[in-house]
């Protein structure tokens, strides 16, 4: 048995345990934030579907693609934006007739 390093091993083990605990807490926080984003997204989709907020469809159609930074995300949302624009134009024409 070595006289040197006995406590160092225990300290390293304690550090490793604390790092695992930190990582678990980070994962919990990430899951919570992801869930909040999903719920908020569902809320906004409902508001868009029901035209619950005046101008929200137009605002979303005009700003969503410029908000996104990844081309894959822009490609994914393009159909939605085009649909929102179509609905906004139809609403405009029906209100002017």
C-alpha positions in Angstrom: 0.0 0.0 0.0 1.4 3.4 -1.0 1.6 6.2 1.5 1.1 8.7 -1.3 -2.1 9.1 -3.4 -4.6 7.4 -1.1 -6.6 10.5 -0.6 -6.1 11.6 -4.2 -8.0 8.6 -5.4 -10.9 9.3 -3.0 -10.9 13.0 -4.1 -10.9 12.0 -7.8 -13.8 9.6 -7.2 -15.7 12.3 -5.4 -15.1 14.7 -8.3 -16.3 12.0 -10.8 -19.5 11.5 -8.8 -20.2 15.2 -8.7 -19.6 15.5 -12.4 -22.1 12.7 -13.0 -24.6 14.5 -10.8 -24.1 17.8 -12.6 -24.6 16.0 -16.0 -27.9 14.4 -14.7 -29.2 17.8 -13.6 -28.2 19.3 -17.0 -30.1 16.6 -18.8 -33.2 17.3 -16.6 -33.0 21.0 -17.3 -32.6 20.3 -21.1 -35.7 18.1 -21.0 -37.7 20.7 -19.1 -36.7 23.4 -21.6 -37.5 21.2 -24.6 -40.9 20.4 -23.1 -41.6 24.1 -22.5 -40.7 24.8 -26.2 -43.0 22.1 -27.4 -45.9 23.3 -25.3 -45.4 26.9 -26.4 -45.2 25.7 -30.0 -48.5 23.8 -29.7 -50.1 26.9 -28.1 -48.9 29.1 -31.0 -50.0 26.6 -33.6 -53.5 26.6 -32.0 -53.6 30.4 -32.1 -52.6 30.3 -35.7 -55.2 27.6 -36.6 -58.0 29.5 -34.8 -56.9 32.9 -35.9 -57.0 33.8 -32.3 -54.6 36.8 -32.5 -55.1 39.4 -35.2 -52.1 39.7 -37.4 -50.3 36.6 -36.0 -50.6 34.7 -39.3 -49.2 37.6 -41.3 -46.5 38.3 -38.8 -45.5 34.6 -38.8 -45.6 34.4 -42.6 -43.4 37.5 -42.9 -40.8 36.8 -40.3 -40.5 33.1 -39.6 -38.1 32.2 -42.4 -35.8 35.1 -41.6 -35.8 34.0 -37.9 -34.5 30.6 -38.9 -30.8 30.1 -39.5 -30.5 26.6 -40.8 -31.5 25.9 -44.3 -33.0 22.5 -43.3 -35.3 24.3 -40.9 -36.3 26.9 -43.5 -37.1 24.1 -46.0 -39.2 22.4 -43.3 -41.2 25.5 -42.6 -41.6 26.8 -46.2 -45.0 25.0 -46.8 -46.4 26.4 -43.5 -45.3 29.9 -44.4 -46.8 29.6 -47.9 -50.0 28.3 -46.4 -50.2 31.2 -44.0 -49.6 33.7 -46.8 -52.4 32.1 -48.9 -54.8 32.3 -45.9 -53.9 35.9 -45.3 -54.4 36.9 -48.9 -57.8 35.0 -49.0 -58.8 36.8 -45.8 -57.9 40.1 -47.2 -59.9 39.5 -50.4 -62.9 38.3 -48.6 -63.0 41.3 -46.3 -62.8 43.7 -49.2 -65.7 42.1 -51.1 
